[in-house]
Amino acid sequence: MSESHLDFKLDAKTVEALGEYSQILKRPVDTIVKEALEDYFAKVEKELLEKAMADENALTSLSYDEFWDGVDIDS
């Protein structure tokens, strides 16, 4: 995949923090941003998977009593 160019704006506080961490860690700002985004994407993906599993379980997790509640079976 080739590199792409994105234009976006960051507030002054974030830009300042990036510069400071870049100096402290002796790492380029673009590397810090890339790693932060990778961590964010992994976190969001995990949350989405957990939500999907919870939604799926919500559809199938009736107890025996909940399933039969209100059902009148005449013998």
trRosetta pair geometry for C-beta under 8 A, 3 or more apart (Angstrom, degrees):
i j d omega theta_ij theta_ji phi_ij phi_ji
10 14 4.3 -110 175 87 111 126
10 15 5.1 138 99 -56 117 86
10 18 7.6 34 130 -10 163 138
11 14 5.1 91 59 10 74 103
11 15 7.1 -144 98 -5 36 91
12 15 5.7 -57 -146 39 33 112
12 16 6.1 35 155 -22 67 107
13 16 5.8 -54 -148 36 28 112
13 17 6.4 28 153 -18 63 107
14 17 5.7 -53 -146 37 32 111
14 18 6.4 35 153 -21 64 104
15 18 5.7 -52 -149 34 31 113
15 19 6.5 32 152 -18 63 105
16 19 5.8 -56 -153 36 31 112
16 20 6.4 29 152 -18 65 107
17 20 5.7 -55 -146 38 32 111
17 21 6.2 26 159 -13 67 107
18 21 6.0 -57 -143 42 28 105
18 22 6.1 35 155 -27 63 109
18 29 5.0 58 163 -138 113 108
18 32 6.2 162 -145 89 84 140
18 33 7.1 11 -129 -60 128 96
19 22 5.6 -53 -147 32 28 117
19 23 6.7 24 156 -15 62 104
19 29 7.1 -17 -82 -86 49 122
20 23 6.0 -58 -155 36 31 107
20 24 6.2 25 153 -16 67 110
21 24 5.5 -54 -138 41 35 110
21 25 5.6 12 168 1 71 115
21 27 7.8 -32 136 55 83 103
21 32 5.8 119 109 -134 123 155
22 25 6.6 -64 -133 51 19 94
22 26 7.8 69 165 -100 51 12
22 27 6.0 -114 -137 74 59 62
22 28 6.6 5 -142 -158 111 17
22 29 4.9 -37 -81 -69 137 73
22 32 6.2 -108 -80 -14 78 142
23 26 7.2 15 -173 -73 28 52
25 32 7.1 126 61 -85 147 115
27 31 4.9 -105 169 79 106 130
27 32 5.7 123 104 -54 118 92
28 31 4.6 95 65 2 85 104
28 32 7.2 -153 98 -5 47 85
29 32 5.6 -56 -152 36 37 112
29 33 6.2 34 154 -17 70 106
30 33 5.7 -52 -144 39 33 111
30 34 6.2 37 155 -22 65 107
31 34 5.7 -53 -145 36 30 113
31 35 6.3 26 158 -15 64 107
32 35 6.1 -58 -147 39 27 107
32 36 6.2 27 155 -19 63 109
33 36 5.7 -56 -145 38 30 112
33 37 6.3 28 157 -17 65 107
34 37 5.9 -59 -149 38 28 109
34 38 6.4 30 153 -21 64 106
35 38 5.6 -50 -146 34 33 114
35 39 6.5 34 154 -18 64 103
36 39 5.8 -54 -152 36 31 111
36 40 6.3 33 150 -20 64 107
37 40 5.4 -52 -144 37 35 114
37 41 6.1 35 156 -20 67 104
38 41 5.9 -52 -145 37 29 110
38 42 6.4 30 154 -19 62 106
39 42 5.8 -56 -149 36 30 111
39 43 6.4 30 153 -19 64 107
40 43 5.7 -57 -150 36 30 112
40 44 6.3 25 155 -15 66 108
41 44 5.8 -55 -143 40 31 109
41 45 6.1 34 156 -22 65 107
42 45 5.8 -53 -145 36 28 113
42 46 6.4 30 155 -20 62 105
43 46 5.8 -56 -152 35 29 111
43 47 6.5 27 152 -17 64 107
44 47 5.6 -54 -147 38 34 112
44 48 6.2 35 154 -20 67 106
45 48 5.7 -54 -146 36 30 112
45 49 6.4 30 154 -18 64 106
46 49 5.8 -56 -149 37 30 110
46 50 6.3 29 154 -18 65 108
47 50 5.7 -55 -146 38 30 111
47 51 6.3 31 154 -19 65 106
48 51 5.7 -53 -146 37 31 111
48 52 6.3 32 154 -20 64 105
49 52 5.7 -52 -146 36 31 112
49 53 6.4 30 154 -17 64 105
50 53 5.8 -55 -148 38 31 110
50 54 6.2 31 153 -19 65 107
51 54 5.6 -54 -145 38 32 111
51 55 6.2 33 155 -20 66 106
52 55 5.7 -53 -146 37 29 112
52 56 6.3 30 153 -19 63 107
53 56 5.6 -54 -147 37 31 112
53 57 6.2 30 154 -17 66 108
54 57 5.7 -55 -144 40 30 110
54 58 6.3 39 152 -29 63 103
55 58 5.6 -48 -148 27 30 116
55 59 7.1 29 153 -18 59 102
56 59 6.0 -58 -162 30 33 110
56 60 6.8 -9 156 12 66 113
57 60 6.2 -81 -145 55 34 88
57 61 4.9 34 167 -40 77 125
58 61 6.3 -46 -111 25 21 113
62 66 4.3 -136 -165 94 90 118
62 67 4.6 117 125 -64 127 83
63 66 4.5 94 49 8 77 104
63 67 6.9 -139 90 -9 39 87
64 67 5.9 -57 -152 32 27 113
64 68 6.5 -2 162 4 63 112
65 68 6.4 -71 -142 50 27 93
65 69 6.0 52 155 -56 66 96
66 69 5.6 -31 -144 -4 29 121
68 71 5.0 -87 -163 36 62 122
